[in-house]
Amino acid sequence: MKPYSSLKSILAEFFPLHRTLASDDHDKTLEIVGSYMPDSSNYTIETYAPLTPVWTWKVPERYVVHEAYLETEDGERIVDFKDNPLHIVSYSLPVDKVLSFDELQPHLYFNEKRPHTVPWVFKYYERDWGFCLPKNTFDKLPRDRKYHAVIRSEFVTDSAQGFKVATAVVHPEGGPNPEAGEFLVQAHTCHPIQANDDGAGVVSTIELARRLAENPLPRGSMSIRFWFGPETIGTIAWLAHNESLIPNLRGGIFMEMTGNKNKIAWHHTRQHNHLLDQITHYQLRNIEHEERDFAAAPANDERVINGPGVNVPCISINRWPYDEYHTTDDNLDIMHENMLVGAAQIAEEIIRIYASNYIPRRTFRGPVFLSGHGLWVDWRENWALNRAIEKIMMRFEGQHTVFDIAEQVGLDYWTRARVRRKIQSERICESASHPIGGSDLVGQIANLSHPKS
Ligand SMILES: [Zn+2]
């Protein structure tokens, strides 16, 4: 794994590339992403042959643009693909025609609200050809002239030059636990020369992978699978080729548009009140945020992961909406390191609770001899926790998860982590006389009641 100075610096490496569905620059992007993923995560790129049926879809062809420009009949160049790949509609058909302005106009795209920008337009499936240009340029085009439209593009169906996605897996302490299954984190790599959508989600996901590799989840937790590729069709093609993974997927987060200066938003799972929703809700309770229904705009791969025949509970995290969306203004200038890292942190905290959550079962009788097991909490130091212990001990009947119990008795899940940091910073040993708190206490009593082999 290459070290990095900032997430923005990784983003800057692949930002300018023409990263459309299946393309040489998309391949390069997946290579760059892989170079920053943890060495232990077995980052793997899969290739699917173009036109292979994948569920009700088919794998797209590789798109190659040799040359593309629009000029007036007398050779005055208006836009050129060389200057910016957004100047052509993604997956434009080839064209070489002289047209009147009226014939040309249906093939021109601009953004009314941001007249200085070039918009990003794609026609992957209802294929046509087209050019994208600033509204300001469009307004100045002479209406009485003829235009020469040239797009020399190619759709490659050679199976060796297929459509690519990448995955990697970070395991908990001690290796995978097949019973616990996997949690999926996705970000997409397919928007040419745009930063927030979704290069931002990609680098936030890299940061998340690094954190979970450096400080693994506790033994017995879920493994975390990371996925990078083109939106929607990428996930469909991947799952259609890996259906055996579906029963092991226990939840997911789709990360996108995480770098602009906006509060975080999250979208519910399709189940709406799933444990993953509850944990996300809990985790964001003290942070200003927006909460939306499943598949509210902007909807993405959660519609595949949490969709028909898959239905793995999946939330989405983003900082949408933003005015620069799908234009040349979505660039590195609107990316903020603290926003990119902040989104990774939120996802990390949700995963740390969700992926290590389990249902403890009592094997003891009678109240637990707390001080005999180093679990006694001094009421002078933590009254609430001292009072909660009775209630905790009543909740190991195989109905509640560790997270539920902490919620029911009103304990902060993360108290424990803060106390541990404090103790470490004071350089004194942790002992039973120090207050312990949160679900960790629940977990410790639970372990006592149900020792794991
Ligand atoms: Zn988009």
Boltz pocket constraint, residues with backbone or C-beta under 6 A from the ligand:
constraints:
  - pocket:
      binder: B
      contacts: [[A, 191], [A, 197], [A, 326]]
      max_distance: 6.0
